[in-house]
Amino acid sequence: MRSLDIGIAGCGMAGLSAALLLHRQGHRITLYERFDEARPIGSGLMIQPTGMAVLSRLGLAQAVMAHGAQIDGLLGLNNEGETVLEAAYAHLGLLGAFGLGIHRASLFETLFGAVQEQDIVTRAGREVKGTSLAKGGRTLDFDDGGTSPPHELIVDALGVGSPLVPPTDAVLPFGALWATVDWPTGDVFDGRLLEQRYRRADRMVGLLPVGEGKAAFFWSLRGDEHADWQAEGMAAFRAEVCRLWPECEAIEPQLTESEQLTFARYAHRTSAAATGERIVHVGDSWHAASPQLGQGANMALLDAWGLAQAIRESDDLEAALRRYLALRASHVRLYQWLTRAFTPPFQSNSIWPAVFRDLFMAPASRIPPGPRLKAHLVAGLVGAQLDRMDLPLPDYETLGLVSGASPASTERASRTSSRAEALAQS
């Protein structure tokens, strides 16, 4: 396809990666960001093999590896100490595969730094409130009354609250408190596992290594309980955390002020139309979900890759947008359904989803092909159509040699590898 003039609204993971990919194809890109200075929002996340595949093709995989922590698996225990969630990347059948725990700021800075190196035009302080068709293109309308020049295509990467999609009441009852903490000294926690503890399904505490000596701490909480949580004070909160997971005594001294924890509300929404006349939605603007399967940033990266591939393979814009849907829609629908199904067993006020999880779902998932299926679900690979998108999986053997990728010391490597093997055999 000939070179297009493309406006991208939003400097999140989807917008930045789309800007890089489309710029490298020779298109003229303008990025619009609502903040005066582009910055990330949020704490830790997991880069799955799908997301790492995109970062590898962008030439940024080693850069993010240097700031993250290699994760061999997921492990969750209920308050009776029974394992009710377990998944190991060793079951993927991909030599050396792992997830990457990373702070959102580190991933953002890597992508934004690459955008700046490419001299992609960025317009900061532009709060988008709408979009309008214009002669020869589509404009973005800003809250100060201004408009952008007409672009041949608008890429909506504004996230779950995008004003460019019809509003819906999609907020879920539960969210989570997040904080970034120093990784505790000693061997209290395993530096290569995402670990969680549950009290039924109404309370969950978790710790995700994110590299550079840090971890993302999170606590599940209903949105209508947030004010009560603030009123009860940090001493009561720390005591509740340690009752559920006593080992958190190694972390709780760092949590002294409620302002240290950010409350994130989750939403589950799929826009009725991912494309329109001279507009396409990517990432959370198209599909938002709870983080139970850890796919948010990875789906955003895949959307950006799918859009760039569709444009590269098509002769005109309308054909490109149809191709984008063909490459991404089925994967999006599948994971939207899976995430909705997996949320109640881990975030619900009812006891019955937790009973189902502990007595039926967890034991059944250990029966082959359960372990392999769990690994592929967590990795985001089920229905991803990577072959159709010309997106090979990353070379994990090479990536695993990048130094500084884990908060665990070299001496702990053999122990944590053994832990991953134990998960794979469970």
Summary of the structure (lengths in Angstrom):
residues: 426
radius of gyration: 21.4
end to end distance: 50.1
largest distance: 64.6
contacts: 1464
relative contact order: 0.19
helix: 40%
strand: 25%
